[in-house]
């Protein structure tokens, strides 16, 4: 699974976590590069990997490209990890899975 390969790189994992934390508005590649102390070209390469892995989505906003988490891709990754959870007794995984639920405040 390419998502594992992408997230195995420490800077890509850091970028993904920052993108997830930015919420639905996402973050520009420039803001990510500045926050992580990377050159824009290096950041772009990392974002291409995350995009191809199905973990982030991009959209253009004027001159900037914004990146936001691909929640379906992240859900697929988590689902892959838990597919054999608890030897075929998914109800036993409830306490673990409940910890995956977002701790965000509802949008108003």
C-alpha positions as CSV (number, residue, x, y, z in Angstrom):
1,X,0.0,0.0,0.0
2,X,1.6,3.3,-1.1
3,X,0.1,5.2,1.8
4,X,2.5,3.3,4.2
5,X,5.5,4.1,2.0
6,X,4.5,7.8,1.9
7,X,4.0,8.0,5.7
8,X,7.2,6.1,6.4
9,X,9.1,9.3,5.4
10,X,9.3,11.5,8.5
11,X,8.8,14.8,6.6
12,X,5.8,13.4,4.7
13,X,4.3,12.2,8.0
14,X,4.8,15.6,9.5
15,X,3.2,17.3,6.5
16,X,0.2,14.9,6.6
17,X,-0.3,15.6,10.3
18,X,-0.1,19.4,9.7
19,X,-2.6,19.1,6.8
20,X,-5.0,17.0,9.0
21,X,-4.7,19.6,11.7
22,X,-5.5,22.4,9.3
23,X,-9.0,21.1,8.9
24,X,-11.3,21.4,5.9
25,X,-9.7,24.7,4.7
26,X,-6.4,23.0,4.2
27,X,-3.0,24.6,4.0
28,X,-1.0,26.1,1.1
29,X,2.2,24.3,0.0
30,X,4.1,27.5,0.8
31,X,2.8,27.7,4.4
32,X,3.6,24.0,4.8
33,X,7.2,24.6,3.5
34,X,7.7,27.5,5.8
35,X,6.3,25.8,8.9
36,X,8.5,22.7,8.2
37,X,11.6,24.6,7.2
38,X,11.7,23.0,3.7
39,X,12.4,24.5,0.3
40,X,9.3,24.8,-1.8
41,X,10.5,22.3,-4.4
42,X,11.2,19.7,-1.6
43,X,7.8,20.3,-0.2
44,X,6.2,19.9,-3.6
45,X,7.8,16.5,-4.1
46,X,6.5,15.3,-0.7
47,X,3.0,16.6,-1.5
48,X,3.0,14.7,-4.8
49,X,3.8,11.5,-2.9
50,X,1.0,12.1,-0.4
51,X,-1.4,12.9,-3.2
52,X,-0.5,9.8,-5.3
53,X,-0.9,7.7,-2.1
54,X,-4.5,9.0,-1.7
55,X,-3.9,10.8,1.5
56,X,-4.2,14.4,0.5
57,X,-6.3,16.4,-2.1
58,X,-5.3,19.7,-3.7
59,X,-7.2,22.6,-5.1
60,X,-6.2,25.9,-6.5
61,X,-7.1,29.1,-4.7
62,X,-5.8,32.0,-6.9
63,X,-2.0,31.6,-7.2
64,X,-1.8,29.1,-4.3
65,X,-2.4,25.4,-4.2
66,X,-4.2,24.3,-1.0
67,X,-3.8,20.8,0.4
68,X,-6.4,19.1,2.7
69,X,-6.6,15.6,4.0
70,X,-8.3,13.0,1.9
71,X,-10.5,11.6,4.6
72,X,-11.6,8.7,2.5
73,X,-8.0,7.7,1.8
74,X,-7.1,8.0,5.5
75,X,-10.2,5.9,6.4
76,X,-9.1,3.3,3.9
77,X,-5.7,3.2,5.5
78,X,-7.2,2.8,9.0
79,X,-9.6,0.2,7.7
80,X,-6.7,-1.8,6.2
81,X,-5.0,-1.8,9.5
82,X,-8.1,-3.0,11.3
83,X,-9.5,-5.4,8.8
84,X,-8.6,-8.5,10.8
85,X,-9.3,-6.8,14.1
86,X,-10.0,-9.1,17.1
87,X,-10.0,-12.3,15.1
88,X,-13.4,-11.7,13.4
89,X,-15.1,-10.2,16.4
90,X,-15.2,-6.5,15.6
91,X,-17.4,-5.7,18.6
92,X,-14.3,-6.4,20.8
93,X,-12.5,-3.6,18.9
94,X,-15.0,-1.0,20.1
95,X,-12.8,0.6,22.8
96,X,-9.9,0.9,20.3
97,X,-12.0,2.3,17.5
98,X,-13.8,4.8,19.7
99,X,-10.4,6.4,20.4
100,X,-10.1,7.1,16.6
101,X,-13.2,9.3,16.7
102,X,-12.3,13.0,16.3
103,X,-12.1,15.1,19.3
104,X,-13.1,18.2,17.4
105,X,-15.8,20.6,18.5
106,X,-18.8,20.7,16.2
107,X,-18.9,23.3,13.5
108,X,-21.4,26.1,14.0
